[in-house]
């Protein structure tokens, strides 16, 4: 599978190391009669990167940037090189590669050549074919060619084919426009008056002619300070009608989208007023202002800040995924992803396209490269039932006719593949179609290169990937089908707030990407390739290195939730069998630590763990020490100050926290009377009968491993004027059971918790550990969907910062006035959001950004055998370098290190000389020490 609707099962996969390996593979396959499909990033949307023979994975080894010549403005690249790596390498020279598909962080140069990819900037810099000067190509059977301009190096018979078909080339391919990509649409480049562009004609052949092993590409001068003009229009048609009129201003991009694609950004005021927008990038501010003056847009916005531009472009780049969801939560699919018409016809075409959708009872959200008439859209086809597939076929034929009636191309940049090749005779006459077949036969007389694509194609409704999934397969079946393969999880880009996919970035293996795991689960459910179902070792291996970080839940454009799928798989995989020891030790951590606390055995257990690591866990890292005094024992020891709450909110009497004790400054503060608090320049917020009551959730990590975090939270919440209560008995969010796939046990634990909370007043529940808050907010209602108590508790959950912002809005936190570094917990990023935390840090004078990514410890993951190397690699990707950089830049005592997750703090402590704190601890350290006389 690729990023299309199609599935073809290959006989095998070969990862060649060099051009010699490619030639050997093609020679062996030709001798054996096996077809071959070259593959890059697998982001093709029409099915051309799928195949039934041997797939050549060109990303594993043939991914080098061979050389850059900044004077000649050229680069020599291997086919598996990811576009962003090329762009990063030439940026210091002030250069860029012009074509830039939205998948630039994971698409490869070989795939771009195969599809003749374009992207947003092709309105200024052309298609990939416009930017390729030479190609090294190996044909089926092993023959090698060096293609450029002129007949030298071309395969035998090509010159004669062109000489015999000059009239067809001049008439049948006449009247083209920049986005005529369909078929071998660049074949007219072989005309003598066009310079005999053999390399150019090869581009867009979708792997049907040969395998590119090296390419010389042309680079362009990158603008020094581009400015983005966002133009607002009344509707999509008005924006489309206006796009062609802007081309005379020399724009770098003219991208169009409507409100139904970006309702959140529109509602948040990130875009100017209107219901449709054009994103027009200009070379400088003067050109942008001139464009705005001459445009007929109702409203406009100029964005000069690079960060602001990147934020807006991310909206556009994620559209390939976000467009897959309909407003009611349904799925929309590719198939008619990129047809194009001449820009002057775009407005009329879109109006008729919308009418055609309505006539078939279909929905889709068009967007795309309006300046070149290229429209992307995903449509809510039913690709499962016979009636739905018949409608898909009927609609496809009518849409092809509509595109052709406007002088358009069935493909404008992604290629035809299986999705549209069958319809090419509607666009080209029979003589051109015959010429396409003859061209293919010159290069590939045996028909071994990517058969079924472009020439003698398969039907567009064959090989649909949904057909093999079992009917009524449940949420997992729907979830893996939702993965459309756009491969954002395969990005190797480091930096920014994103998390997905840490295991792929650590290993570089498709097996360990979100997409790879979803595809394996797909095959497990299909039962054709993976035949042992839920007992599959292949699926277990792929999921073993999933950190359950939940990054894909938010970062994947279609919301694939691999942590949930892993939990379901482990639940079924180990059903009725003895599990690995880690599932009992770490999965059952809440019960185990509760028993240790009841026996008051923390000290001897800590000593024993230092000498003899527990069986079934890694020996590469120590266990974090248990606190001698759990948080709730400390809580119960506080003298009761108020008779209105059974749990009390009175004065504290702190106990030692053992090896995980808090800082001396905080211990001094927590021993003081917590009845009111006053930050520097802030005002006291005394508690009293009218104070808002909140329940502080004693999660397992706070309770037994980091009770000083709980004490700090009590200190701050009470300083803010909130009345703090704690549940009477042990409660649990079920996180450790979920992450080890013990779902039945998780349901039992959660029901017991809900029963224990019955009769307690309804009040906000403050959860300090982000992973536990995320579990209560999402896993709890998912596991107990029919229990109204579960939904009430999930709705009551607040993070520490959310509670302060919502229930103590007028409290002023202490001014700490220092830089802060650290990491946003991956579950907070994916499920909870950190907007309230950012605002609280700003009010406290904590400046700076926290790193993205995953710390790599990830609860039980980093303690399980075989995970240590990946765990450390994840930490070294962003987290640890950000701490070192902050230390090196510090002039005084250095920044505060913030990590609200216990796993994150543990990873930092074990892999670096630094110590991290929860935000509650930092704020508590900033509160003044007040004795009883100062209490109200």
C-alpha positions in Angstrom: 0.0 0.0 0.0 1.0 3.6 -0.5 -1.1 6.7 0.2 -3.9 5.6 -2.2 -7.0 3.5 -2.0 -5.1 0.5 -3.5 -3.4 -2.6 -2.2 -1.2 -5.0 -4.1 0.9 -7.5 -2.2 4.5 -7.7 -3.4 6.5 -11.0 -3.6 9.4 -9.3 -1.8 11.3 -6.1 -1.0 14.8 -5.3 -2.0 16.8 -2.4 -0.6 19.7 -1.8 -3.0 22.8 -0.1 -1.8 23.9 1.3 -5.2 23.3 1.4 -8.9 25.0 -2.0 -9.2 22.6 -3.6 -6.9 19.7 -2.0 -8.8 21.0 -3.5 -12.1 21.5 -6.9 -10.5 18.0 -6.9 -9.1 16.5 -5.8 -12.4 18.5 -8.5 -14.3 17.4 -11.3 -11.8 13.8 -10.2 -11.9 13.7 -10.1 -15.7 15.2 -13.5 -15.9 12.6 -14.8 -13.4 9.7 -12.9 -14.9 9.0 -10.9 -11.8 7.7 -7.4 -12.2 9.5 -4.5 -10.4 8.1 -1.4 -8.7 10.6 1.4 -7.6 9.4 3.1 -4.4 10.5 6.2 -2.5 8.6 7.5 0.5 5.4 5.7 -0.5 3.4 8.9 -0.5 1.9 8.4 -4.0 -1.8 8.9 -4.0 -2.9 7.0 -7.1 -1.5 3.5 -6.3 1.7 3.6 -8.5 3.9 2.8 -5.5 2.2 -0.6 -4.9 3.1 -3.8 -6.8 2.8 -7.5 -6.9 6.4 -8.4 -7.8 9.6 -7.0 -6.2 9.5 -3.6 -4.6 12.8 -1.7 -4.7 13.0 0.4 -1.5 15.3 3.2 -2.6 15.1 5.1 0.7 17.1 2.7 2.9 20.6 3.1 1.4 20.4 5.1 -1.9 19.5 8.4 -0.1 22.7 10.5 -0.5 23.2 14.0 -1.6 26.2 13.3 -3.8 27.3 16.9 -4.5 26.2 20.5 -4.7 27.6 23.1 -7.2 26.4 26.5 -5.9 28.0 28.3 -8.8 26.3 26.2 -11.5 23.2 25.9 -9.2 22.9 22.2 -9.6 23.0 19.2 -7.2 23.5 15.5 -7.8 21.1 13.3 -5.8 20.3 9.7 -5.3 16.6 8.7 -5.6 16.0 8.0 -2.0 17.0 11.5 -0.8 14.3 13.2 1.1 13.5 16.6 -0.4 13.9 18.5 2.9 17.5 17.1 3.2 18.3 18.7 -0.1 16.7 21.9 0.8 18.5 22.1 4.1 21.8 21.4 2.4 21.5 24.2 -0.2 19.9 26.8 2.0 23.3 28.2 3.2 24.1 29.0 -0.4 20.8 31.0 -0.8 19.4 28.3 -3.0 16.4 26.0 -3.1 14.9 23.2 -5.1 11.8 24.7 -6.7 9.1 22.0 -6.6 7.9 21.5 -3.0 5.0 19.2 -2.4 3.3 19.4 1.0 5.0 16.1 1.8 8.5 17.7 1.5 9.6 16.4 4.9 9.3 12.7 3.7 8.9 12.6 -0.1 12.0 11.6 -2.1 13.6 13.0 -5.2 13.1 9.7 -7.0 9.4 9.7 -6.3 9.1 13.4 -7.3 10.8 12.5 -10.7 8.5 9.5 -11.1 5.3 11.6 -10.6 6.6 14.9 -12.0 5.7 16.4 -8.6 5.1 20.1 -8.3 4.0 21.8 -5.1 3.0 25.3 -4.1 6.0 27.1 -5.7 5.6 25.5 -9.2 3.7 28.6 -10.3 7.1 30.4 -10.1 9.7 27.6 -10.6 7.9 24.9 -12.5 7.4 21.1 -12.1 10.1 18.6 -11.3 10.6 17.9 -15.0 11.4 21.6 -15.4 14.2 21.2 -12.8 15.9 18.0 -13.9 18.8 18.2 -16.3 20.2 14.6 -16.3 19.1 11.2 -15.2 20.9 7.9 -14.7 18.4 5.2 -15.4 18.5 1.4 -15.2 15.9 -0.5 -17.3 14.3 -3.9 -16.7 17.0 -6.5 -17.5 19.8 -4.3 -16.1 20.7 -2.0 -19.0 21.9 1.5 -17.9 21.3 4.8 -19.6 22.4 8.4 -19.0 19.7 10.8 -20.1 19.9 14.5 -20.7 19.2 16.6 -23.8 19.7 15.0 -27.2 19.7 11.4 -28.3 23.0 10.4 -26.8 22.4 7.8 -24.1 18.7 7.2 -25.1 17.5 3.6 -25.5 17.6 2.0 -28.9 14.5 2.7 -31.0 13.4 5.9 -29.2 14.7 8.2 -31.9 13.0 6.2 -34.6 9.7 6.2 -32.6 9.7 10.0 -32.3 10.6 10.4 -36.0 7.7 8.3 -37.0 5.2 10.1 -34.8 6.0 13.8 -35.2 2.5 14.7 -36.3 0.9 12.9 -33.3 3.3 14.6 -30.9 2.6 18.0 -32.4 -1.1 17.8 -32.6 -2.2 15.2 -30.1 -0.2 16.8 -27.3 -0.7 20.4 -28.4 -2.4 23.0 -26.3 -1.0 21.8 -23.0 -0.5 23.8 -19.9 1.9 23.7 -17.0 -0.1 21.1 -15.1 -0.7 18.6 -17.9 0.9 15.7 -16.0 -1.4 12.8 -17.0 -0.1 9.8 -19.0 3.3 10.4 -20.6 2.3 14.0 -20.8 5.8 15.3 -21.3 6.5 13.2 -24.4 6.4 16.3 -26.6 9.7 17.3 -25.0 11.2 14.8 -27.5 10.3 17.0 -30.4 13.3 18.6 -32.2 11.9 22.1 -31.7 11.6 21.3 -28.0 15.3 20.4 -27.8 14.9 16.6 -27.5 14.6 16.6 -23.8 15.0 12.8 -23.1 15.4 13.3 -19.4 12.5 15.7 -19.2 10.2 13.2 -21.1 11.2 10.4 -18.7 9.8 12.4 -15.7 6.3 11.5 -14.7 6.6 7.9 -16.0 5.6 6.5 -12.6 8.2 3.7 -12.5 6.9 2.2 -15.7 10.0 2.7 -17.8 13.0 2.2 -15.5 14.6 3.0 -12.2 16.3 6.3 -11.6 19.6 5.7 -9.8 21.0 9.3 -9.8 19.8 12.7 -11.0 21.3 16.1 -11.6 18.7 18.7 -10.6 18.6 22.5 -11.1 18.5 24.8 -8.1 16.9 28.2 -7.9 17.7 31.4 -6.0 15.6 31.5 -2.8 14.0 34.8 -1.9 15.7 36.5 1.0 12.7 37.8 2.8 9.5 36.5 1.2 6.2 37.9 2.5 2.9 36.0 2.6 -0.2 37.9 1.5 -3.5 36.2 2.6 -6.4 37.5 0.6 -10.0 36.9 1.8 -12.9 36.3 -0.6 -16.6 35.8 -0.2 -16.5 32.2 -1.4 -14.4 29.6 -3.1 -15.5 30.5 -6.6 -14.6 34.1 -6.1 -11.1 33.1 -5.0 -10.8 30.8 -7.9 -11.9 33.4 -10.4 -9.3 35.9 -8.9 -6.3 33.5 -8.9 -5.5 33.8 -12.6 -5.5 37.6 -12.5 -2.7 37.6 -9.9 -0.2 35.7 -12.1 1.0 38.9 -13.8 2.4 40.1 -10.5 5.0 37.3 -10.5 3.9 35.5 -7.3 5.8 32.6 -5.9 2.6 30.8 -4.8 -1.1 31.2 -5.3 -2.8 28.6 -3.0 -6.5 28.5 -2.4 -8.7 27.0 0.3 -12.2 27.6 1.8 -13.6 27.8 5.3 -14.8 24.2 5.3 -11.1 23.0 5.2 -9.8 25.3 7.9 -12.8 26.2 10.2 -10.6 26.3 13.3 -8.1 28.8 11.9 -10.9 30.9 10.5 -12.7 31.0 13.8 -9.6 31.8 15.7 -8.9 34.9 13.6 -5.7 33.6 12.1 -7.1 34.5 8.6 -8.7 37.7 7.3 -12.4 37.9 7.1 -14.0 35.8 4.3 -15.1 32.3 3.5 -12.2 31.5 1.1 -8.6 32.6 0.9 -5.6 32.8 -1.4 -2.2 32.4 0.1 0.0 34.5 -2.2 3.7 34.5 -1.5 5.8 37.4 -2.9 9.5 37.9 -3.0 9.5 40.9 -0.7 7.3 43.2 1.2 7.1 45.8 -1.5 5.9 43.3 -4.1 3.3 42.0 -1.5 1.9 45.4 -0.8 1.7 46.2 -4.5 -0.2 42.9 -5.0 -2.7 43.6 -2.2 -3.4 47.1 -3.7 -4.1 45.6 -7.1 -6.1 42.6 -5.9 -9.9 42.6 -5.7 -9.9 40.8 -2.3 -12.4 42.1 0.3 -9.9 41.7 3.1 -6.2 40.9 3.4 -3.4 40.1 5.8 0.3 40.6 5.2 2.6 38.2 7.2 6.2 39.2 7.3 7.2 37.1 10.3 8.8 33.8 9.3 7.3 32.0 12.2 3.8 33.3 11.4 4.2 32.3 7.8 5.2 28.8 8.9 2.2 28.5 11.1 -0.1 29.4 8.2 1.7 27.1 5.7 1.3 24.2 8.2 -2.4 24.6 7.9 -2.1 24.2 4.1 0.4 21.3 4.3 -1.7 19.3 6.7 -4.7 19.6 4.4 -3.9 16.3 2.7 -4.8 14.7 6.0 -7.3 17.1 7.5 -9.4 16.9 4.3 -9.8 13.2 4.9 -12.3 14.0 7.7 -15.8 15.2 6.9 -17.5 17.7 9.3 -19.5 14.9 10.9 -16.4 12.8 11.5 -16.7 10.5 8.5 -13.8 9.7 6.2 -13.0 11.0 2.8 -10.6 9.3 0.4 -8.2 10.1 -2.5 -8.9 9.1 -6.0 -9.5 12.5 -7.5 -6.8 14.2 -5.6 -5.1 16.5 -8.2 -6.9 17.1 -11.5 -6.1 20.5 -13.1 -7.6 22.9 -15.6 -6.2 26.0 -17.1 -6.3 28.7 -14.3 -8.7 30.9 -16.2 -11.2 28.1 -16.2 -10.9 27.2 -12.5 -13.9 29.1 -11.1 -16.3 27.7 -13.7 -14.8 24.2 -13.2 -15.2 24.3 -9.4 -18.9 25.4 -9.7 -19.6 22.4 -11.9 -17.5 20.1 -9.8 -19.5 21.0 -6.7 -22.7 20.4 -8.6 -21.5 17.0 -9.7 -20.6 16.0 -6.1 -24.1 17.0 -5.1 -25.7 15.0 -7.9 -24.0 11.9 -6.7 -24.7 12.6 -3.0 -21.0 13.0 -2.3 -19.0 15.5 -0.2 -15.5 16.9 -0.6 -13.5 20.0 0.3 -11.5 21.4 -2.7 -8.2 23.3 -2.1 -4.9 23.5 -3.8 -2.8 25.3 -6.3 -5.3 27.8 -7.7 -2.7 29.8 -9.5 -2.1 26.8 -11.8 -5.7 25.4 -11.8 -4.8 22.3 -9.8 -7.4 21.2 -7.3 -6.9 18.7 -4.4 -10.0 17.1 -2.9 -10.8 14.0 -0.9 -14.3 12.6 -1.3 -16.5 10.5 1.0 -16.7 7.6 -1.3 -18.1 4.3 0.0 -15.3 2.0 -1.2 -16.6 -1.1 0.6 -20.1 -2.0 -0.6 -20.8 -3.0 -4.2 -23.2 0.0 -4.6 -20.7 2.4 -3.2 -17.9 1.1 -5.5 -20.3 1.4 -8.5 -21.0 5.0 -7.6 -17.2 5.6 -7.3 -16.8 4.3 -10.8 -19.7 6.2 -12.3 -18.6 9.5 -10.7 -15.0 9.0 -11.9 -16.1 8.7 -15.5 -18.3 11.8 -15.3 -15.6 13.8 -13.5 -13.0 12.8 -16.1 -15.4 14.1 -18.8 -15.9 17.4 -16.9 -12.1 18.0 -16.5 -11.5 17.3 -20.2 -14.4 19.6 -21.2 -12.4 22.5 -19.5 -9.2 21.6 -21.3 -7.8 20.0 -18.2 -5.6 17.1 -17.1 -6.8 14.2 -15.0 -3.6 14.5 -13.0 -2.0 17.8 -12.1 1.0 16.5 -10.1 0.5 13.2 -8.4 0.3 10.9 -11.4 -2.5 8.7 -12.7 -1.4 5.4 -11.2 -4.3 2.9 -11.1 -6.8 5.6 -10.0 -7.0 7.4 -13.4 -5.0 5.6 -16.0 -8.1 3.7 -17.2 -9.6 7.0 -18.1 -6.7 8.4 -20.1 -8.5 7.6 -23.4 -11.1 10.3 -22.5 -8.3 12.9 -22.3 -6.1 11.8 -25.2 -7.1 10.5 -28.6 -6.4 6.9 -29.7 -3.3 7.8 -31.6 -1.7 9.3 -28.5 -2.7 6.3 -26.4 -1.1 4.0 -28.9 2.0 6.2 -28.9 2.1 5.9 -25.1 2.1 2.1 -25.4 4.9 2.2 -28.0 7.0 4.5 -25.8 6.6 2.1 -22.9 7.6 -0.8 -25.1 10.8 0.9 -26.3 11.9 1.2 -22.7 10.3 -2.0 -21.3 9.5 -4.5 -24.0 9.0 -7.3 -21.5 6.5 -5.2 -19.6 8.2 -5.8 -16.2 8.2 -2.3 -14.9 5.2 -1.4 -12.7 2.6 -3.2 -14.9 -0.9 -2.0 -14.7 0.0 1.7 -14.5 -0.4 4.2 -17.3 -0.3 1.7 -20.2 -2.6 -1.3 -20.3 -3.9 -0.2 -16.9 -5.8 -2.1 -14.3 -9.4 -1.0 -13.6 -9.8 1.9 -11.2 -12.1 -0.2 -9.0 -9.8 -3.2 -8.7 -7.3 -3.9 -5.8 -9.1 -1.6 -3.4 -7.4 -1.9 0.0 -10.7 -2.0 2.0 -12.0 -5.1 0.3 -9.9 -7.5 2.4 -10.9 -6.0 5.8 -13.5 -8.1 7.7 -16.9 -6.6 7.8 -17.9 -5.3 11.2 -14.2 -5.3 12.2 -14.8 -2.8 15.0 -12.8 0.3 16.0 -9.4 -1.2 15.2 -10.5 -2.0 11.7 -11.9 1.5 11.2 -8.7 2.9 12.8 -6.2 1.2 10.5 -8.3 1.9 7.4 -8.2 5.6 8.5 -4.4 5.6 7.8 -4.3 7.1 4.4 -0.5 6.8 4.2 0.5 10.4 3.8 3.5 9.4 6.0 3.8 12.5 8.2 5.0 9.9 10.7 8.1 9.3 8.5 9.5 12.8 8.9 12.9 13.0 10.3 12.6 16.7 11.1 13.8 17.6 14.6 12.4 20.6 16.4 9.1 22.3 17.0 6.3 21.0 19.3 5.5 17.8 17.4 6.0 14.3 18.8 5.2 11.7 16.1 7.0 9.3 15.5 9.9 9.0 18.0 10.5 5.3 17.3 10.7 5.8 13.5 13.2 8.7 14.0 15.3 6.5 16.2 15.4 3.5 13.9 14.6 4.8 10.4 12.5 1.7 9.8 9.1 1.9 8.1 8.2 -1.0 10.5 8.5 1.4 13.4 6.5 4.2 11.9 2.8 4.9 12.6 2.0 4.1 9.0 4.0 0.9 9.0 2.3 -0.4 12.1 -1.1 0.5 10.8 -0.3 -1.4 7.6 0.7 -4.4 9.5 -2.4 -4.3 11.6 -4.4 -4.0 8.3 -2.7 -7.2 7.0 -3.3 -8.9 10.3 -7.1 -8.2 10.0 -7.0 -9.2 6.3 -5.5 -12.6 7.2 -3.9 -13.1 3.7 -0.2 -12.2 4.4 -0.2 -12.2 8.2 -2.0 -15.4 8.9 -1.8 -16.0 12.6 -4.1 -13.1 13.6 -3.8 -11.7 17.1 -0.9 -14.1 17.9 1.2 -12.5 15.1 4.9 -12.2 16.0 5.4 -9.7 13.1 2.8 -7.4 14.5 4.1 -7.8 18.0 7.6 -7.0 16.8 6.4 -3.8 15.1 4.4 -2.6 18.1 7.1 -3.5 20.6 9.0 -0.3 20.0 5.9 1.9 20.0 6.4 4.1 23.0 2.6 4.7 23.3 3.4 8.4 23.3 0.1 9.2 21.6 1.9 11.7 19.4 0.1 10.3 16.4 -3.2 11.0 18.0 -2.7 14.7 17.4 0.2 15.0 14.9 -1.2 12.5 12.4 -3.5 14.5 10.1 -6.1 11.7 10.3 -5.7 11.0 14.0 -4.4 7.5 13.9 -4.1 6.5 17.6 -1.4 3.8 17.7 -1.2 3.7 21.5 -4.8 2.6 21.6 -4.3 0.0 18.8 -1.2 -1.3 20.6 -3.2 -1.7 23.9 -5.9 -3.6 22.0 -3.4 -5.8 20.3 -1.6 -6.7 23.5 -4.9 -7.4 25.2 -5.8 -10.0 22.5 -2.2 -11.2 21.8 -1.7 -12.3 25.5 -5.2 -13.3 26.2 -5.2 -16.7 28.1 -1.4 -16.8 28.2 1.3 -16.0 30.7 2.5 -12.5 29.9 6.1 -11.1 30.1 7.1 -10.3 33.7 7.1 -6.5 32.9 3.4 -6.6 32.2 2.9 -7.8 35.8 5.5 -5.7 37.5 5.0 -2.4 35.6 1.4 -3.0 34.5 0.5 -3.8 38.1 2.5 -1.0 39.6 -0.4 0.7 41.5 -1.2 -2.4 43.4 2.4 -3.3 44.0 3.4 0.1 45.3 0.2 0.2 47.5 1.3 -3.0 49.1 4.8 -1.7 49.7 3.4 1.4 51.3 1.0 -0.6 53.6 4.0 -2.7 54.7 6.1 0.4 55.1 8.8 -1.4 53.1 10.0 1.4 50.8 13.5 1.6 52.4 14.4 -2.1 52.2 12.9 -2.4 48.8 15.0 0.5 47.5 18.1 -1.1 48.9 17.2 -4.5 47.4 16.5 -2.9 44.0 20.0 -1.3 44.0 21.6 -4.7 44.5 19.4 -7.0 42.5 17.3 -5.6 39.7 13.8 -7.1 39.4 13.5 -10.0 37.0 12.0 -9.2 33.6 13.2 -5.6 33.5 16.1 -4.0 31.8 19.5 -4.0 33.6 20.5 -0.8 31.7 18.9 1.6 34.1 18.1 1.7 37.8 14.5 1.8 39.2 13.5 5.2 40.6 13.5 5.0 44.4 10.2 4.9 46.3 9.4 7.7 48.8 9.3 6.6 52.4 6.1 8.7 53.0 3.4 8.5 50.3 1.5 11.7 49.5 -1.8 10.7 51.1 -0.1 9.6 54.3 1.4 13.1 54.5 -2.0 14.5 53.7 -3.8 12.6 56.4 -1.2 13.8 58.9 -2.0 17.4 58.4 -4.0 19.0 61.3 -7.6 19.6 60.1 -8.3 23.2 59.6 -11.9 23.0 58.2 -14.7 20.8 59.4 -16.5 21.2 56.1 -14.4 18.6 54.3 -13.7 15.2 55.4 -10.2 15.2 53.9 -9.2 18.6 55.4 -7.3 21.5 54.1 -5.6 22.6 57.2 -2.0 23.2 58.3 0.7 20.8 57.1 3.2 18.8 58.9 5.6 17.6 56.2 7.4 14.3 56.4 10.6 13.3 54.7 10.2 12.0 51.2 13.2 9.7 51.2 15.5 9.5 48.2 13.1 11.5 46.0 12.9 14.5 48.3 12.2 18.0 47.1 14.5 20.9 47.2 15.5 22.4 50.6 13.8 25.7 49.6 10.6 23.9 48.9 10.7 21.8 52.1 11.1 24.9 54.1 8.0 26.4 52.4 5.9 23.3 52.7 6.4 23.2 56.5 4.9 26.7 56.7 1.2 27.4 57.2 -0.4 27.0 53.8 -3.6 29.0 54.5 -2.8 31.9 52.1 -0.1 32.7 49.6 1.4 35.9 48.2 3.7 36.1 45.2 6.0 39.0 44.7 3.7 41.8 43.8 0.7 39.5 44.1 -2.1 39.6 46.6 -3.1 37.1 49.3 -5.9 34.7 48.4 -7.3 33.5 51.7 -9.4 30.4 51.9 -12.8 30.5 53.5 -16.3 29.1 53.2 -16.8 30.5 49.8 -13.5 29.1 48.3 -13.8 26.8 45.2 -13.1 23.2 46.2 -11.0 21.0 43.9 -10.1 17.4 44.3 -6.4 16.6 44.0 -6.0 13.2 42.3 -3.2 11.1 44.0 -1.9 9.4 40.9 0.5 6.5 41.4 3.6 8.5 40.5 2.8 11.4 42.8 1.6 9.1 45.6 4.5 6.8 45.8 7.4 8.2 43.8 7.1 12.0 43.9 5.0 13.0 46.8 6.8 16.3 47.1 5.1 17.3 43.8 1.8 16.7 45.4 2.7 18.7 48.5 3.9 21.6 46.2 0.6 21.5 44.4 -1.3 21.7 47.6 0.8 24.7 48.7 0.1 26.5 45.4 -3.6 25.6 45.1 -4.3 26.8 48.6 -2.2 29.9 48.0 -4.5 30.6 45.1 -7.5 30.5 47.5 -8.7 27.0 46.5 -10.0 24.5 48.9 -8.1 21.2 48.3 -9.6 17.8 49.0 -8.2 14.3 48.3 -10.2 11.1 47.7 -10.8 9.0 50.8 -9.4 5.8 49.4 -7.0 4.6 46.7 -8.0 5.6 43.2 -6.4 4.8 39.9 -6.7 6.0 36.3 -5.7 2.5 34.9 -2.8 3.9 32.8 -0.3 1.2 33.6 -2.8 -1.6 32.8 -3.8 0.1 29.5 -0.2 0.6 28.3 0.5 -3.1 28.9 -2.7 -4.2 27.2 -4.4 -5.5 30.4 -7.7 -4.0 29.4 -10.0 -6.2 31.4 -8.0 -5.4 34.5 -8.1 -1.7 33.6 -11.9 -1.8 33.4 -12.1 -3.5 36.8 -9.8 -0.9 38.4 -11.7 2.0 36.8 -15.1 0.7 37.9 -13.7 0.3 41.4 -12.4 3.9 41.3 -15.8 5.2 40.1 -17.6 3.4 42.8 -15.2 4.7 45.4 -15.9 8.3 44.2 -19.7 7.8 44.4 -21.3 10.2 46.8 -18.4 12.7 46.7 -19.4 16.2 45.7 -19.0 17.1 42.0 -15.9 19.2 41.7 -13.0 19.7 39.4 -10.4 16.9 39.6 -6.8 18.3 39.4 -4.4 15.7 38.0 -0.7 16.5 38.3 0.7 13.7 36.1 -0.1 14.4 32.4 -0.3 10.8 31.4 -2.8 10.0 34.1 -4.9 13.1 33.2 -4.9 11.9 29.6 -5.9 8.4 30.6 -8.8 9.8 32.6 -9.9 12.1 29.9 -9.8 9.6 27.0 -9.1 6.0 28.0 -11.6 6.0 30.8 -14.7 6.9 28.7 -13.4 4.7 25.8 -13.1 1.6 28.1 -16.4 2.3 29.9 -18.5 3.9 27.2 -21.8 3.0 28.7 -21.0 4.2 32.2 -22.2 7.8 32.8 -19.9 8.1 35.8 -16.9 7.6 33.5 -18.0 10.5 31.3 -18.6 12.7 34.3 -15.2 12.1 35.7 -13.5 12.6 32.3 -15.2 15.9 32.0 -14.1 17.0 35.4 -10.4 16.4 34.9 -8.2 19.5 34.8 -4.5 19.9 34.6 -2.7 21.9 37.3 -2.5 25.0 35.1 -6.1 24.6 33.9 -7.4 24.5 37.5 -5.6 27.7 38.4 -6.7 29.5 35.3 -10.3 28.5 35.5 -10.9 28.5 39.3 -8.5 31.1 40.6 -8.4 33.5 37.6 -7.5 36.6 39.7 -4.7 35.0 41.6 -1.2 36.3 40.7 1.5 33.6 40.8 4.9 34.4 42.2 7.2 36.1 39.7 10.1 33.8 39.1 11.6 35.8 36.3 14.0 33.2 34.9 14.3 31.2 31.7 12.9 27.7 31.5 13.7 24.7 29.4 12.5 21.1 29.4 9.8 19.1 27.6 6.1 19.2 27.2 4.8 15.8 28.1 3.9 13.9 25.0 0.4 13.0 26.3 -0.2 16.6 27.2 0.7 17.6 23.7 -1.5 14.9 22.2 -4.5 14.9 24.5 -4.6 17.8 27.0 -3.0 20.7 25.3 -0.6 23.1 27.0 -2.2 26.6 26.3 -3.0 27.1 30.0 0.5 26.0 31.0 2.0 28.5 28.6 -0.1 31.3 30.0 0.7 30.4 33.6 4.4 30.3 32.8 4.2 33.7 31.2 2.4 35.2 34.2 5.1 33.7 36.5 7.9 35.2 34.4 9.1 31.8 33.1 10.4 32.6 29.6 11.4 30.3 26.8 10.0 27.3 24.9 9.9 23.7 26.0 11.1 21.1 23.5 8.9 18.8 21.6 9.4 15.1 20.9 9.3 12.3 23.5 11.6 11.8 26.5 11.9 8.2 25.5 11.3 6.7 29.0 7.5 6.7 28.4 6.3 5.0 31.5 7.0 1.3 31.4 8.7 1.4 27.9 12.1 2.4 29.0 12.3 -0.2 31.7 11.4 -3.1 29.4 14.1 -5.3 28.0 15.3 -4.4 24.5 14.1 -0.8 24.6 17.0 1.0 26.2 18.8 2.1 23.0 15.6 3.5 21.5 14.7 5.1 24.8 18.1 6.9 25.0 18.0 7.9 21.3 14.7 9.6 21.8 16.0 11.6 24.7 19.1 12.6 22.7 17.0 13.8 19.8 15.6 17.0 21.4 15.3 16.9 25.2 18.9 16.5 26.3 20.4 18.8 23.6 18.0 21.5 24.7 19.2 21.2 28.3 22.9 21.3 27.3 22.3 24.3 25.0 20.5 26.2 27.8 23.2 25.5 30.2 25.9 26.7 27.8 24.0 29.9 27.1 23.2 30.6 30.8 25.1 33.5 32.4 24.1 33.0 36.0 22.6 30.0 37.7 21.0 28.6 34.6 17.4 28.1 33.6 14.8 26.2 35.5 14.2 22.8 34.1 10.6 21.9 33.7 9.0 18.5 33.1 5.6 17.8 34.5 5.8 14.1 33.7 7.4 11.8 36.2 8.9 9.7 33.4 10.4 12.8 31.8 12.0 13.9 35.1 13.4 10.4 35.7 14.9 10.3 32.2 16.5 13.6 32.7 17.9 12.5 36.1 19.3 9.3 34.8 20.8 10.5 31.5 22.1 13.9 32.5 23.5 15.9 35.4 20.3 18.0 35.6 17.2 17.8 37.8 13.8 18.7 36.5 10.7 19.9 38.4 7.0 20.0 38.0 5.5 23.4 37.4 3.9 23.1 40.9 7.3 22.8 42.5 8.7 25.8 40.7 5.7 28.0 41.8 5.8 26.7 45.3 9.5 27.6 45.6 8.5 31.1 44.7 5.9 31.5 47.4 6.9 33.3 50.6 7.4 31.4 53.8 4.6 32.4 56.2 4.2 31.2 59.8 0.9 30.6 61.6 0.7 34.2 62.7 0.4 35.2 59.0 -2.6 33.0 58.4 -6.0 34.4 58.2 
